[in-house]
């Protein structure tokens, strides 16, 4: 997809890709040489790298259902290239690659020409910049009002996980102890015979 084609679709509702986890319907808000800005109902503003886009569909007869008001122009990034967009999202909660097994969500830390670094749960993930197909700020349901991840929910999930792990360990130890006791009983009976 080149910039000239995208400019003919400005402010129109389009479908990016025909289907699959990356496909989205939204309004084309801006277009540059290597990326474009799409306003979507579910994800808000999403920045797509054009080299990964297979198709863009415009339904000229009926249009596509879309009921989101245009945001203010200064509410999304206008940058000359995709790397500048990605760099400007550093230290924010981001969602990379909308769906499928390559979807990542977390705090973006480092941005280089070759890769980005994201802190997700308890992992540090480095994703090759080439494989970043799209990026957006994370959804508000995963963050508190001040933009930080809800620490209470994280701690509750860790506690639930620890409790489950402790119960499994207790059950495993109990089973092992019962097996040892049964084996000892059998050995004792065999010796008496």
MODELLER restraints for C-alpha pairs under 7 A, 6 or more apart:
rsr = mdl.restraints
at = mdl.atoms
rsr.add(forms.Gaussian(group=physical.xy_distance, feature=features.Distance(at['CA:1:A'], at['CA:50:A']), mean=5.82, stdev=0.5))
rsr.add(forms.Gaussian(group=physical.xy_distance, feature=features.Distance(at['CA:1:A'], at['CA:51:A']), mean=7.00, stdev=0.5))
rsr.add(forms.Gaussian(group=physical.xy_distance, feature=features.Distance(at['CA:1:A'], at['CA:53:A']), mean=6.95, stdev=0.5))
rsr.add(forms.Gaussian(group=physical.xy_distance, feature=features.Distance(at['CA:2:A'], at['CA:33:A']), mean=6.63, stdev=0.5))
rsr.add(forms.Gaussian(group=physical.xy_distance, feature=features.Distance(at['CA:3:A'], at['CA:31:A']), mean=6.08, stdev=0.5))
rsr.add(forms.Gaussian(group=physical.xy_distance, feature=features.Distance(at['CA:3:A'], at['CA:32:A']), mean=5.72, stdev=0.5))
rsr.add(forms.Gaussian(group=physical.xy_distance, feature=features.Distance(at['CA:3:A'], at['CA:33:A']), mean=5.26, stdev=0.5))
rsr.add(forms.Gaussian(group=physical.xy_distance, feature=features.Distance(at['CA:6:A'], at['CA:31:A']), mean=6.10, stdev=0.5))
rsr.add(forms.Gaussian(group=physical.xy_distance, feature=features.Distance(at['CA:7:A'], at['CA:31:A']), mean=6.32, stdev=0.5))
rsr.add(forms.Gaussian(group=physical.xy_distance, feature=features.Distance(at['CA:9:A'], at['CA:28:A']), mean=6.81, stdev=0.5))
rsr.add(forms.Gaussian(group=physical.xy_distance, feature=features.Distance(at['CA:10:A'], at['CA:28:A']), mean=5.29, stdev=0.5))
rsr.add(forms.Gaussian(group=physical.xy_distance, feature=features.Distance(at['CA:10:A'], at['CA:29:A']), mean=6.14, stdev=0.5))
rsr.add(forms.Gaussian(group=physical.xy_distance, feature=features.Distance(at['CA:10:A'], at['CA:30:A']), mean=6.73, stdev=0.5))
rsr.add(forms.Gaussian(group=physical.xy_distance, feature=features.Distance(at['CA:11:A'], at['CA:27:A']), mean=5.80, stdev=0.5))
rsr.add(forms.Gaussian(group=physical.xy_distance, feature=features.Distance(at['CA:11:A'], at['CA:28:A']), mean=5.19, stdev=0.5))
rsr.add(forms.Gaussian(group=physical.xy_distance, feature=features.Distance(at['CA:11:A'], at['CA:29:A']), mean=5.68, stdev=0.5))
rsr.add(forms.Gaussian(group=physical.xy_distance, feature=features.Distance(at['CA:12:A'], at['CA:27:A']), mean=5.39, stdev=0.5))
rsr.add(forms.Gaussian(group=physical.xy_distance, feature=features.Distance(at['CA:12:A'], at['CA:28:A']), mean=5.87, stdev=0.5))
rsr.add(forms.Gaussian(group=physical.xy_distance, feature=features.Distance(at['CA:13:A'], at['CA:25:A']), mean=6.92, stdev=0.5))
rsr.add(forms.Gaussian(group=physical.xy_distance, feature=features.Distance(at['CA:13:A'], at['CA:26:A']), mean=5.30, stdev=0.5))
rsr.add(forms.Gaussian(group=physical.xy_distance, feature=features.Distance(at['CA:13:A'], at['CA:27:A']), mean=4.28, stdev=0.5))
rsr.add(forms.Gaussian(group=physical.xy_distance, feature=features.Distance(at['CA:13:A'], at['CA:28:A']), mean=6.50, stdev=0.5))
rsr.add(forms.Gaussian(group=physical.xy_distance, feature=features.Distance(at['CA:13:A'], at['CA:58:A']), mean=6.90, stdev=0.5))
rsr.add(forms.Gaussian(group=physical.xy_distance, feature=features.Distance(at['CA:13:A'], at['CA:64:A']), mean=6.53, stdev=0.5))
rsr.add(forms.Gaussian(group=physical.xy_distance, feature=features.Distance(at['CA:14:A'], at['CA:25:A']), mean=5.65, stdev=0.5))
rsr.add(forms.Gaussian(group=physical.xy_distance, feature=features.Distance(at['CA:14:A'], at['CA:26:A']), mean=5.66, stdev=0.5))
rsr.add(forms.Gaussian(group=physical.xy_distance, feature=features.Distance(at['CA:14:A'], at['CA:27:A']), mean=6.18, stdev=0.5))
rsr.add(forms.Gaussian(group=physical.xy_distance, feature=features.Distance(at['CA:14:A'], at['CA:56:A']), mean=6.49, stdev=0.5))
rsr.add(forms.Gaussian(group=physical.xy_distance, feature=features.Distance(at['CA:14:A'], at['CA:57:A']), mean=5.45, stdev=0.5))
rsr.add(forms.Gaussian(group=physical.xy_distance, feature=features.Distance(at['CA:14:A'], at['CA:58:A']), mean=4.94, stdev=0.5))
rsr.add(forms.Gaussian(group=physical.xy_distance, feature=features.Distance(at['CA:15:A'], at['CA:23:A']), mean=6.93, stdev=0.5))
rsr.add(forms.Gaussian(group=physical.xy_distance, feature=features.Distance(at['CA:15:A'], at['CA:24:A']), mean=5.65, stdev=0.5))
rsr.add(forms.Gaussian(group=physical.xy_distance, feature=features.Distance(at['CA:15:A'], at['CA:25:A']), mean=4.33, stdev=0.5))
rsr.add(forms.Gaussian(group=physical.xy_distance, feature=features.Distance(at['CA:15:A'], at['CA:26:A']), mean=6.54, stdev=0.5))
rsr.add(forms.Gaussian(group=physical.xy_distance, feature=features.Distance(at['CA:15:A'], at['CA:56:A']), mean=5.62, stdev=0.5))
rsr.add(forms.Gaussian(group=physical.xy_distance, feature=features.Distance(at['CA:15:A'], at['CA:57:A']), mean=4.98, stdev=0.5))
rsr.add(forms.Gaussian(group=physical.xy_distance, feature=features.Distance(at['CA:15:A'], at['CA:58:A']), mean=6.70, stdev=0.5))
rsr.add(forms.Gaussian(group=physical.xy_distance, feature=features.Distance(at['CA:16:A'], at['CA:23:A']), mean=5.35, stdev=0.5))
rsr.add(forms.Gaussian(group=physical.xy_distance, feature=features.Distance(at['CA:16:A'], at['CA:24:A']), mean=5.36, stdev=0.5))
rsr.add(forms.Gaussian(group=physical.xy_distance, feature=features.Distance(at['CA:16:A'], at['CA:25:A']), mean=6.33, stdev=0.5))
rsr.add(forms.Gaussian(group=physical.xy_distance, feature=features.Distance(at['CA:16:A'], at['CA:55:A']), mean=6.16, stdev=0.5))
rsr.add(forms.Gaussian(group=physical.xy_distance, feature=features.Distance(at['CA:16:A'], at['CA:56:A']), mean=4.76, stdev=0.5))
rsr.add(forms.Gaussian(group=physical.xy_distance, feature=features.Distance(at['CA:16:A'], at['CA:57:A']), mean=6.61, stdev=0.5))
rsr.add(forms.Gaussian(group=physical.xy_distance, feature=features.Distance(at['CA:17:A'], at['CA:23:A']), mean=4.98, stdev=0.5))
rsr.add(forms.Gaussian(group=physical.xy_distance, feature=features.Distance(at['CA:17:A'], at['CA:53:A']), mean=6.50, stdev=0.5))
rsr.add(forms.Gaussian(group=physical.xy_distance, feature=features.Distance(at['CA:17:A'], at['CA:54:A']), mean=5.72, stdev=0.5))
rsr.add(forms.Gaussian(group=physical.xy_distance, feature=features.Distance(at['CA:17:A'], at['CA:55:A']), mean=4.73, stdev=0.5))
rsr.add(forms.Gaussian(group=physical.xy_distance, feature=features.Distance(at['CA:17:A'], at['CA:56:A']), mean=5.78, stdev=0.5))
rsr.add(forms.Gaussian(group=physical.xy_distance, feature=features.Distance(at['CA:18:A'], at['CA:55:A']), mean=6.75, stdev=0.5))
rsr.add(forms.Gaussian(group=physical.xy_distance, feature=features.Distance(at['CA:21:A'], at['CA:98:A']), mean=6.58, stdev=0.5))
rsr.add(forms.Gaussian(group=physical.xy_distance, feature=features.Distance(at['CA:21:A'], at['CA:99:A']), mean=4.50, stdev=0.5))
rsr.add(forms.Gaussian(group=physical.xy_distance, feature=features.Distance(at['CA:21:A'], at['CA:100:A']), mean=5.58, stdev=0.5))
rsr.add(forms.Gaussian(group=physical.xy_distance, feature=features.Distance(at['CA:22:A'], at['CA:98:A']), mean=5.44, stdev=0.5))
rsr.add(forms.Gaussian(group=physical.xy_distance, feature=features.Distance(at['CA:22:A'], at['CA:99:A']), mean=5.68, stdev=0.5))
rsr.add(forms.Gaussian(group=physical.xy_distance, feature=features.Distance(at['CA:25:A'], at['CA:40:A']), mean=6.30, stdev=0.5))
rsr.add(forms.Gaussian(group=physical.xy_distance, feature=features.Distance(at['CA:26:A'], at['CA:38:A']), mean=5.76, stdev=0.5))
rsr.add(forms.Gaussian(group=physical.xy_distance, feature=features.Distance(at['CA:26:A'], at['CA:39:A']), mean=5.14, stdev=0.5))
rsr.add(forms.Gaussian(group=physical.xy_distance, feature=features.Distance(at['CA:26:A'], at['CA:40:A']), mean=4.41, stdev=0.5))
rsr.add(forms.Gaussian(group=physical.xy_distance, feature=features.Distance(at['CA:26:A'], at['CA:66:A']), mean=6.98, stdev=0.5))
rsr.add(forms.Gaussian(group=physical.xy_distance, feature=features.Distance(at['CA:27:A'], at['CA:38:A']), mean=5.51, stdev=0.5))
rsr.add(forms.Gaussian(group=physical.xy_distance, feature=features.Distance(at['CA:27:A'], at['CA:39:A']), mean=5.06, stdev=0.5))
rsr.add(forms.Gaussian(group=physical.xy_distance, feature=features.Distance(at['CA:27:A'], at['CA:40:A']), mean=6.71, stdev=0.5))
rsr.add(forms.Gaussian(group=physical.xy_distance, feature=features.Distance(at['CA:28:A'], at['CA:37:A']), mean=6.07, stdev=0.5))
rsr.add(forms.Gaussian(group=physical.xy_distance, feature=features.Distance(at['CA:28:A'], at['CA:38:A']), mean=4.72, stdev=0.5))
rsr.add(forms.Gaussian(group=physical.xy_distance, feature=features.Distance(at['CA:28:A'], at['CA:39:A']), mean=6.50, stdev=0.5))
rsr.add(forms.Gaussian(group=physical.xy_distance, feature=features.Distance(at['CA:29:A'], at['CA:37:A']), mean=5.36, stdev=0.5))
rsr.add(forms.Gaussian(group=physical.xy_distance, feature=features.Distance(at['CA:29:A'], at['CA:38:A']), mean=5.68, stdev=0.5))
rsr.add(forms.Gaussian(group=physical.xy_distance, feature=features.Distance(at['CA:29:A'], at['CA:39:A']), mean=6.66, stdev=0.5))
rsr.add(forms.Gaussian(group=physical.xy_distance, feature=features.Distance(at['CA:30:A'], at['CA:36:A']), mean=5.53, stdev=0.5))
rsr.add(forms.Gaussian(group=physical.xy_distance, feature=features.Distance(at['CA:30:A'], at['CA:37:A']), mean=5.02, stdev=0.5))
rsr.add(forms.Gaussian(group=physical.xy_distance, feature=features.Distance(at['CA:31:A'], at['CA:37:A']), mean=6.39, stdev=0.5))
rsr.add(forms.Gaussian(group=physical.xy_distance, feature=features.Distance(at['CA:32:A'], at['CA:80:A']), mean=6.37, stdev=0.5))
rsr.add(forms.Gaussian(group=physical.xy_distance, feature=features.Distance(at['CA:32:A'], at['CA:81:A']), mean=6.92, stdev=0.5))
rsr.add(forms.Gaussian(group=physical.xy_distance, feature=features.Distance(at['CA:34:A'], at['CA:49:A']), mean=5.89, stdev=0.5))
rsr.add(forms.Gaussian(group=physical.xy_distance, feature=features.Distance(at['CA:34:A'], at['CA:50:A']), mean=5.41, stdev=0.5))
rsr.add(forms.Gaussian(group=physical.xy_distance, feature=features.Distance(at['CA:34:A'], at['CA:81:A']), mean=6.06, stdev=0.5))
rsr.add(forms.Gaussian(group=physical.xy_distance, feature=features.Distance(at['CA:34:A'], at['CA:82:A']), mean=6.26, stdev=0.5))
rsr.add(forms.Gaussian(group=physical.xy_distance, feature=features.Distance(at['CA:35:A'], at['CA:47:A']), mean=6.78, stdev=0.5))
rsr.add(forms.Gaussian(group=physical.xy_distance, feature=features.Distance(at['CA:35:A'], at['CA:48:A']), mean=5.39, stdev=0.5))
rsr.add(forms.Gaussian(group=physical.xy_distance, feature=features.Distance(at['CA:35:A'], at['CA:49:A']), mean=4.32, stdev=0.5))
rsr.add(forms.Gaussian(group=physical.xy_distance, feature=features.Distance(at['CA:35:A'], at['CA:50:A']), mean=4.93, stdev=0.5))
rsr.add(forms.Gaussian(group=physical.xy_distance, feature=features.Distance(at['CA:35:A'], at['CA:81:A']), mean=6.80, stdev=0.5))
rsr.add(forms.Gaussian(group=physical.xy_distance, feature=features.Distance(at['CA:35:A'], at['CA:82:A']), mean=5.79, stdev=0.5))
rsr.add(forms.Gaussian(group=physical.xy_distance, feature=features.Distance(at['CA:36:A'], at['CA:47:A']), mean=5.85, stdev=0.5))
rsr.add(forms.Gaussian(group=physical.xy_distance, feature=features.Distance(at['CA:36:A'], at['CA:48:A']), mean=5.46, stdev=0.5))
rsr.add(forms.Gaussian(group=physical.xy_distance, feature=features.Distance(at['CA:36:A'], at['CA:49:A']), mean=6.77, stdev=0.5))
rsr.add(forms.Gaussian(group=physical.xy_distance, feature=features.Distance(at['CA:36:A'], at['CA:50:A']), mean=6.97, stdev=0.5))
rsr.add(forms.Gaussian(group=physical.xy_distance, feature=features.Distance(at['CA:37:A'], at['CA:45:A']), mean=6.76, stdev=0.5))
rsr.add(forms.Gaussian(group=physical.xy_distance, feature=features.Distance(at['CA:37:A'], at['CA:46:A']), mean=5.90, stdev=0.5))
rsr.add(forms.Gaussian(group=physical.xy_distance, feature=features.Distance(at['CA:37:A'], at['CA:47:A']), mean=4.78, stdev=0.5))
rsr.add(forms.Gaussian(group=physical.xy_distance, feature=features.Distance(at['CA:37:A'], at['CA:48:A']), mean=6.46, stdev=0.5))
rsr.add(forms.Gaussian(group=physical.xy_distance, feature=features.Distance(at['CA:38:A'], at['CA:45:A']), mean=5.71, stdev=0.5))
rsr.add(forms.Gaussian(group=physical.xy_distance, feature=features.Distance(at['CA:38:A'], at['CA:46:A']), mean=5.25, stdev=0.5))
rsr.add(forms.Gaussian(group=physical.xy_distance, feature=features.Distance(at['CA:38:A'], at['CA:47:A']), mean=6.39, stdev=0.5))
rsr.add(forms.Gaussian(group=physical.xy_distance, feature=features.Distance(at['CA:39:A'], at['CA:45:A']), mean=4.58, stdev=0.5))
rsr.add(forms.Gaussian(group=physical.xy_distance, feature=features.Distance(at['CA:39:A'], at['CA:46:A']), mean=6.39, stdev=0.5))
rsr.add(forms.Gaussian(group=physical.xy_distance, feature=features.Distance(at['CA:41:A'], at['CA:68:A']), mean=6.17, stdev=0.5))
rsr.add(forms.Gaussian(group=physical.xy_distance, feature=features.Distance(at['CA:43:A'], at['CA:139:A']), mean=6.70, stdev=0.5))
rsr.add(forms.Gaussian(group=physical.xy_distance, feature=features.Distance(at['CA:45:A'], at['CA:76:A']), mean=7.00, stdev=0.5))
rsr.add(forms.Gaussian(group=physical.xy_distance, feature=features.Distance(at['CA:45:A'], at['CA:136:A']), mean=6.29, stdev=0.5))
rsr.add(forms.Gaussian(group=physical.xy_distance, feature=features.Distance(at['CA:46:A'], at['CA:134:A']), mean=6.71, stdev=0.5))
rsr.add(forms.Gaussian(group=physical.xy_distance, feature=features.Distance(at['CA:46:A'], at['CA:135:A']), mean=5.82, stdev=0.5))
rsr.add(forms.Gaussian(group=physical.xy_distance, feature=features.Distance(at['CA:46:A'], at['CA:136:A']), mean=4.81, stdev=0.5))
rsr.add(forms.Gaussian(group=physical.xy_distance, feature=features.Distance(at['CA:47:A'], at['CA:134:A']), mean=5.39, stdev=0.5))
rsr.add(forms.Gaussian(group=physical.xy_distance, feature=features.Distance(at['CA:47:A'], at['CA:135:A']), mean=5.34, stdev=0.5))
rsr.add(forms.Gaussian(group=physical.xy_distance, feature=features.Distance(at['CA:47:A'], at['CA:136:A']), mean=6.23, stdev=0.5))
rsr.add(forms.Gaussian(group=physical.xy_distance, feature=features.Distance(at['CA:48:A'], at['CA:133:A']), mean=6.09, stdev=0.5))
rsr.add(forms.Gaussian(group=physical.xy_distance, feature=features.Distance(at['CA:48:A'], at['CA:134:A']), mean=4.32, stdev=0.5))
rsr.add(forms.Gaussian(group=physical.xy_distance, feature=features.Distance(at['CA:48:A'], at['CA:135:A']), mean=6.78, stdev=0.5))
rsr.add(forms.Gaussian(group=physical.xy_distance, feature=features.Distance(at['CA:49:A'], at['CA:82:A']), mean=6.63, stdev=0.5))
rsr.add(forms.Gaussian(group=physical.xy_distance, feature=features.Distance(at['CA:49:A'], at['CA:133:A']), mean=5.45, stdev=0.5))
rsr.add(forms.Gaussian(group=physical.xy_distance, feature=features.Distance(at['CA:49:A'], at['CA:134:A']), mean=5.91, stdev=0.5))
rsr.add(forms.Gaussian(group=physical.xy_distance, feature=features.Distance(at['CA:52:A'], at['CA:133:A']), mean=6.00, stdev=0.5))
rsr.add(forms.Gaussian(group=physical.xy_distance, feature=features.Distance(at['CA:77:A'], at['CA:85:A']), mean=6.70, stdev=0.5))
rsr.add(forms.Gaussian(group=physical.xy_distance, feature=features.Distance(at['CA:79:A'], at['CA:85:A']), mean=5.98, stdev=0.5))
rsr.add(forms.Gaussian(group=physical.xy_distance, feature=features.Distance(at['CA:87:A'], at['CA:111:A']), mean=5.88, stdev=0.5))
rsr.add(forms.Gaussian(group=physical.xy_distance, feature=features.Distance(at['CA:90:A'], at['CA:108:A']), mean=5.23, stdev=0.5))
rsr.add(forms.Gaussian(group=physical.xy_distance, feature=features.Distance(at['CA:90:A'], at['CA:109:A']), mean=5.50, stdev=0.5))
rsr.add(forms.Gaussian(group=physical.xy_distance, feature=features.Distance(at['CA:90:A'], at['CA:110:A']), mean=6.96, stdev=0.5))
rsr.add(forms.Gaussian(group=physical.xy_distance, feature=features.Distance(at['CA:91:A'], at['CA:107:A']), mean=5.89, stdev=0.5))
rsr.add(forms.Gaussian(group=physical.xy_distance, feature=features.Distance(at['CA:91:A'], at['CA:108:A']), mean=5.31, stdev=0.5))
rsr.add(forms.Gaussian(group=physical.xy_distance, feature=features.Distance(at['CA:91:A'], at['CA:109:A']), mean=5.41, stdev=0.5))
rsr.add(forms.Gaussian(group=physical.xy_distance, feature=features.Distance(at['CA:92:A'], at['CA:107:A']), mean=5.36, stdev=0.5))
rsr.add(forms.Gaussian(group=physical.xy_distance, feature=features.Distance(at['CA:92:A'], at['CA:108:A']), mean=5.93, stdev=0.5))
rsr.add(forms.Gaussian(group=physical.xy_distance, feature=features.Distance(at['CA:93:A'], at['CA:106:A']), mean=5.21, stdev=0.5))
rsr.add(forms.Gaussian(group=physical.xy_distance, feature=features.Distance(at['CA:93:A'], at['CA:107:A']), mean=4.42, stdev=0.5))
rsr.add(forms.Gaussian(group=physical.xy_distance, feature=features.Distance(at['CA:93:A'], at['CA:108:A']), mean=6.54, stdev=0.5))
rsr.add(forms.Gaussian(group=physical.xy_distance, feature=features.Distance(at['CA:93:A'], at['CA:137:A']), mean=5.91, stdev=0.5))
rsr.add(forms.Gaussian(group=physical.xy_distance, feature=features.Distance(at['CA:93:A'], at['CA:138:A']), mean=5.24, stdev=0.5))
rsr.add(forms.Gaussian(group=physical.xy_distance, feature=features.Distance(at['CA:94:A'], at['CA:105:A']), mean=5.68, stdev=0.5))
rsr.add(forms.Gaussian(group=physical.xy_distance, feature=features.Distance(at['CA:94:A'], at['CA:106:A']), mean=5.65, stdev=0.5))
rsr.add(forms.Gaussian(group=physical.xy_distance, feature=features.Distance(at['CA:94:A'], at['CA:107:A']), mean=6.16, stdev=0.5))
rsr.add(forms.Gaussian(group=physical.xy_distance, feature=features.Distance(at['CA:94:A'], at['CA:108:A']), mean=6.58, stdev=0.5))
rsr.add(forms.Gaussian(group=physical.xy_distance, feature=features.Distance(at['CA:94:A'], at['CA:135:A']), mean=6.86, stdev=0.5))
rsr.add(forms.Gaussian(group=physical.xy_distance, feature=features.Distance(at['CA:94:A'], at['CA:136:A']), mean=5.61, stdev=0.5))
rsr.add(forms.Gaussian(group=physical.xy_distance, feature=features.Distance(at['CA:94:A'], at['CA:137:A']), mean=4.30, stdev=0.5))
rsr.add(forms.Gaussian(group=physical.xy_distance, feature=features.Distance(at['CA:94:A'], at['CA:138:A']), mean=4.43, stdev=0.5))
rsr.add(forms.Gaussian(group=physical.xy_distance, feature=features.Distance(at['CA:95:A'], at['CA:104:A']), mean=5.77, stdev=0.5))
rsr.add(forms.Gaussian(group=physical.xy_distance, feature=features.Distance(at['CA:95:A'], at['CA:105:A']), mean=4.47, stdev=0.5))
rsr.add(forms.Gaussian(group=physical.xy_distance, feature=features.Distance(at['CA:95:A'], at['CA:106:A']), mean=6.84, stdev=0.5))
rsr.add(forms.Gaussian(group=physical.xy_distance, feature=features.Distance(at['CA:95:A'], at['CA:135:A']), mean=5.71, stdev=0.5))
rsr.add(forms.Gaussian(group=physical.xy_distance, feature=features.Distance(at['CA:95:A'], at['CA:136:A']), mean=5.41, stdev=0.5))
rsr.add(forms.Gaussian(group=physical.xy_distance, feature=features.Distance(at['CA:95:A'], at['CA:137:A']), mean=6.02, stdev=0.5))
rsr.add(forms.Gaussian(group=physical.xy_distance, feature=features.Distance(at['CA:95:A'], at['CA:138:A']), mean=5.11, stdev=0.5))
rsr.add(forms.Gaussian(group=physical.xy_distance, feature=features.Distance(at['CA:96:A'], at['CA:103:A']), mean=5.77, stdev=0.5))
rsr.add(forms.Gaussian(group=physical.xy_distance, feature=features.Distance(at['CA:96:A'], at['CA:104:A']), mean=5.10, stdev=0.5))
rsr.add(forms.Gaussian(group=physical.xy_distance, feature=features.Distance(at['CA:96:A'], at['CA:105:A']), mean=6.27, stdev=0.5))
rsr.add(forms.Gaussian(group=physical.xy_distance, feature=features.Distance(at['CA:96:A'], at['CA:132:A']), mean=6.67, stdev=0.5))
rsr.add(forms.Gaussian(group=physical.xy_distance, feature=features.Distance(at['CA:96:A'], at['CA:134:A']), mean=5.85, stdev=0.5))
rsr.add(forms.Gaussian(group=physical.xy_distance, feature=features.Distance(at['CA:96:A'], at['CA:135:A']), mean=4.51, stdev=0.5))
rsr.add(forms.Gaussian(group=physical.xy_distance, feature=features.Distance(at['CA:96:A'], at['CA:136:A']), mean=6.71, stdev=0.5))
rsr.add(forms.Gaussian(group=physical.xy_distance, feature=features.Distance(at['CA:97:A'], at['CA:103:A']), mean=4.84, stdev=0.5))
rsr.add(forms.Gaussian(group=physical.xy_distance, feature=features.Distance(at['CA:97:A'], at['CA:104:A']), mean=6.71, stdev=0.5))
rsr.add(forms.Gaussian(group=physical.xy_distance, feature=features.Distance(at['CA:97:A'], at['CA:132:A']), mean=6.46, stdev=0.5))
rsr.add(forms.Gaussian(group=physical.xy_distance, feature=features.Distance(at['CA:97:A'], at['CA:133:A']), mean=5.62, stdev=0.5))
rsr.add(forms.Gaussian(group=physical.xy_distance, feature=features.Distance(at['CA:97:A'], at['CA:134:A']), mean=5.09, stdev=0.5))
rsr.add(forms.Gaussian(group=physical.xy_distance, feature=features.Distance(at['CA:97:A'], at['CA:135:A']), mean=6.20, stdev=0.5))
rsr.add(forms.Gaussian(group=physical.xy_distance, feature=features.Distance(at['CA:98:A'], at['CA:134:A']), mean=7.00, stdev=0.5))
rsr.add(forms.Gaussian(group=physical.xy_distance, feature=features.Distance(at['CA:105:A'], at['CA:120:A']), mean=6.18, stdev=0.5))
rsr.add(forms.Gaussian(group=physical.xy_distance, feature=features.Distance(at['CA:106:A'], at['CA:118:A']), mean=5.84, stdev=0.5))
rsr.add(forms.Gaussian(group=physical.xy_distance, feature=features.Distance(at['CA:106:A'], at['CA:119:A']), mean=5.37, stdev=0.5))
rsr.add(forms.Gaussian(group=physical.xy_distance, feature=features.Distance(at['CA:106:A'], at['CA:120:A']), mean=4.48, stdev=0.5))
rsr.add(forms.Gaussian(group=physical.xy_distance, feature=features.Distance(at['CA:107:A'], at['CA:118:A']), mean=5.46, stdev=0.5))
rsr.add(forms.Gaussian(group=physical.xy_distance, feature=features.Distance(at['CA:107:A'], at['CA:119:A']), mean=5.14, stdev=0.5))
rsr.add(forms.Gaussian(group=physical.xy_distance, feature=features.Distance(at['CA:107:A'], at['CA:120:A']), mean=6.68, stdev=0.5))
rsr.add(forms.Gaussian(group=physical.xy_distance, feature=features.Distance(at['CA:108:A'], at['CA:117:A']), mean=5.88, stdev=0.5))
rsr.add(forms.Gaussian(group=physical.xy_distance, feature=features.Distance(at['CA:108:A'], at['CA:118:A']), mean=4.35, stdev=0.5))
rsr.add(forms.Gaussian(group=physical.xy_distance, feature=features.Distance(at['CA:108:A'], at['CA:119:A']), mean=6.38, stdev=0.5))
rsr.add(forms.Gaussian(group=physical.xy_distance, feature=features.Distance(at['CA:109:A'], at['CA:117:A']), mean=5.45, stdev=0.5))
rsr.add(forms.Gaussian(group=physical.xy_distance, feature=features.Distance(at['CA:109:A'], at['CA:118:A']), mean=5.82, stdev=0.5))
rsr.add(forms.Gaussian(group=physical.xy_distance, feature=features.Distance(at['CA:110:A'], at['CA:116:A']), mean=5.46, stdev=0.5))
rsr.add(forms.Gaussian(group=physical.xy_distance, feature=features.Distance(at['CA:110:A'], at['CA:117:A']), mean=4.91, stdev=0.5))
rsr.add(forms.Gaussian(group=physical.xy_distance, feature=features.Distance(at['CA:111:A'], at['CA:117:A']), mean=6.57, stdev=0.5))
rsr.add(forms.Gaussian(group=physical.xy_distance, feature=features.Distance(at['CA:113:A'], at['CA:129:A']), mean=6.82, stdev=0.5))
rsr.add(forms.Gaussian(group=physical.xy_distance, feature=features.Distance(at['CA:114:A'], at['CA:128:A']), mean=5.80, stdev=0.5))
rsr.add(forms.Gaussian(group=physical.xy_distance, feature=features.Distance(at['CA:114:A'], at['CA:129:A']), mean=5.32, stdev=0.5))
rsr.add(forms.Gaussian(group=physical.xy_distance, feature=features.Distance(at['CA:115:A'], at['CA:126:A']), mean=6.20, stdev=0.5))
rsr.add(forms.Gaussian(group=physical.xy_distance, feature=features.Distance(at['CA:115:A'], at['CA:127:A']), mean=5.34, stdev=0.5))
rsr.add(forms.Gaussian(group=physical.xy_distance, feature=features.Distance(at['CA:115:A'], at['CA:128:A']), mean=4.16, stdev=0.5))
rsr.add(forms.Gaussian(group=physical.xy_distance, feature=features.Distance(at['CA:115:A'], at['CA:129:A']), mean=4.42, stdev=0.5))
rsr.add(forms.Gaussian(group=physical.xy_distance, feature=features.Distance(at['CA:116:A'], at['CA:126:A']), mean=5.54, stdev=0.5))
rsr.add(forms.Gaussian(group=physical.xy_distance, feature=features.Distance(at['CA:116:A'], at['CA:127:A']), mean=5.41, stdev=0.5))
rsr.add(forms.Gaussian(group=physical.xy_distance, feature=features.Distance(at['CA:116:A'], at['CA:128:A']), mean=6.52, stdev=0.5))
rsr.add(forms.Gaussian(group=physical.xy_distance, feature=features.Distance(at['CA:116:A'], at['CA:129:A']), mean=6.20, stdev=0.5))
rsr.add(forms.Gaussian(group=physical.xy_distance, feature=features.Distance(at['CA:117:A'], at['CA:124:A']), mean=6.79, stdev=0.5))
rsr.add(forms.Gaussian(group=physical.xy_distance, feature=features.Distance(at['CA:117:A'], at['CA:125:A']), mean=5.56, stdev=0.5))
rsr.add(forms.Gaussian(group=physical.xy_distance, feature=features.Distance(at['CA:117:A'], at['CA:126:A']), mean=4.51, stdev=0.5))
rsr.add(forms.Gaussian(group=physical.xy_distance, feature=features.Distance(at['CA:117:A'], at['CA:127:A']), mean=6.54, stdev=0.5))
rsr.add(forms.Gaussian(group=physical.xy_distance, feature=features.Distance(at['CA:118:A'], at['CA:124:A']), mean=5.88, stdev=0.5))
rsr.add(forms.Gaussian(group=physical.xy_distance, feature=features.Distance(at['CA:118:A'], at['CA:125:A']), mean=5.18, stdev=0.5))
rsr.add(forms.Gaussian(group=physical.xy_distance, feature=features.Distance(at['CA:118:A'], at['CA:126:A']), mean=6.47, stdev=0.5))
rsr.add(forms.Gaussian(group=physical.xy_distance, feature=features.Distance(at['CA:119:A'], at['CA:125:A']), mean=6.34, stdev=0.5))
rsr.add(forms.Gaussian(group=physical.xy_distance, feature=features.Distance(at['CA:142:A'], at['CA:149:A']), mean=6.36, stdev=0.5))
rsr.add(forms.Gaussian(group=physical.xy_distance, feature=features.Distance(at['CA:143:A'], at['CA:149:A']), mean=4.43, stdev=0.5))
rsr.add(forms.Gaussian(group=physical.xy_distance, feature=features.Distance(at['CA:143:A'], at['CA:150:A']), mean=5.62, stdev=0.5))
rsr.add(forms.Gaussian(group=physical.xy_distance, feature=features.Distance(at['CA:144:A'], at['CA:150:A']), mean=5.47, stdev=0.5))
